């Protein structure tokens, strides 16, 4: 597999969403941070899973989809030992996969509430 050059953050965001949808992630939301001062990424893509196994499956699907579609691997991953929150960091796009309760507690949608937000329809 060869890495595709000049992968845009838009293309990366779409591949992350596709990976989430492939494993039936719940309530996918994309937050556009490109015009937010101090934001560390262009997009946050947030979803939750029904169980630890479901969350791990979503994370694996994101990895596989982004690698196959764009030839990209995450710069950093977190939470593999956690039961509450997994993170796949592609620098320009960060995927957050939560347990439902943890998603409400951390409330990233509320924290970045000034940024444009798009709810992704279920596949």
C-alpha positions in Angstrom: 0.0 0.0 0.0 1.4 3.4 -0.9 0.7 6.5 1.0 -1.3 9.1 -0.9 0.2 12.5 -0.9 -1.5 15.7 0.2 -4.3 14.1 2.3 -6.6 16.9 3.3 -8.2 17.2 6.7 -11.6 17.0 5.0 -10.6 13.6 3.4 -9.3 12.4 6.7 -12.5 13.4 8.5 -14.6 11.6 5.9 -12.5 8.4 6.3 -12.8 8.5 10.1 -16.5 8.9 9.8 -16.7 6.0 7.4 -14.7 3.8 9.8 -17.1 4.7 12.6 -20.2 4.0 10.5 -18.8 0.7 9.3 -19.0 -0.5 13.0 -22.3 1.2 13.8 -20.9 3.9 16.1 -23.6 5.8 17.9 -24.5 9.5 17.6 -21.5 10.5 15.4 -20.8 14.3 15.6 -18.1 16.2 13.8 -16.9 19.5 15.3 -15.2 21.9 12.9 -12.4 23.5 14.8 -10.6 25.2 11.8 -11.7 28.7 12.8 -11.4 28.3 16.6 -8.4 30.1 18.0 -6.2 27.7 20.0 -7.7 24.5 18.6 -5.2 21.7 18.4 -6.9 20.0 15.4 -9.1 20.8 12.4 -11.8 18.4 13.3 -13.0 16.3 16.3 -15.1 13.4 15.4 -17.0 12.0 18.4 -19.1 8.9 18.8 -19.9 6.3 21.5 -20.1 2.5 21.6 -22.4 0.2 23.5 -19.6 -1.8 25.2 -15.8 -2.0 25.5 -15.8 -4.6 22.6 -17.8 -2.3 20.5 -15.5 0.7 21.2 -12.4 -1.4 20.3 -14.1 -2.5 17.1 -14.9 1.1 16.1 -11.3 2.1 16.8 -10.0 -0.8 14.7 -12.4 0.1 11.9 -11.2 3.7 11.9 -7.6 2.5 11.7 -8.3 0.0 8.9 -10.5 2.4 6.8 -8.1 5.4 7.0 -5.1 3.1 6.2 -6.9 1.5 3.2 -8.5 4.7 1.9 -5.7 7.2 2.5 -2.6 5.3 3.5 -2.4 7.1 6.8 -1.8 5.8 10.3 -2.6 7.6 13.5 0.1 9.7 15.1 -1.0 8.7 18.5 -3.6 6.4 20.1 -4.8 6.5 23.7 -7.1 4.6 26.0 -6.5 1.1 25.0 -6.5 0.1 28.7 -9.4 2.4 29.4 -13.0 1.4 29.6 -14.3 4.9 29.1 -12.6 6.7 26.2 -10.5 5.8 23.2 -8.7 8.3 21.0 -7.2 8.0 17.6 -5.1 11.1 16.8 -4.4 11.8 13.1 -3.1 15.3 14.0 -5.6 17.2 11.7 -8.5 15.0 12.8 -9.0 13.4 16.2 -11.5 10.6 16.7 -13.0 10.2 20.2 -14.8 7.0 21.0 -16.6 7.0 24.4 -18.8 4.9 26.5 -22.2 6.7 26.6 -21.9 7.8 30.2 -18.4 9.1 29.8 -19.3 11.0 26.7 -21.9 12.9 28.7 -19.4 13.5 31.6 -16.6 14.9 29.4 -19.1 16.8 27.1 -16.7 17.7 24.3 -19.7 18.9 22.3 -20.5 21.4 25.0 -16.8 22.3 25.6 -16.4 23.3 21.9 -20.0 24.6 21.6 -18.9 27.7 19.7 -17.6 25.7 16.8 -19.8 24.5 13.9 -21.1 21.0 14.6 -22.5 18.4 12.3 -24.5 15.4 13.4 -23.8 12.5 11.0 -26.8 10.4 10.0 -26.7 6.7 10.7 -25.7 4.5 7.8 
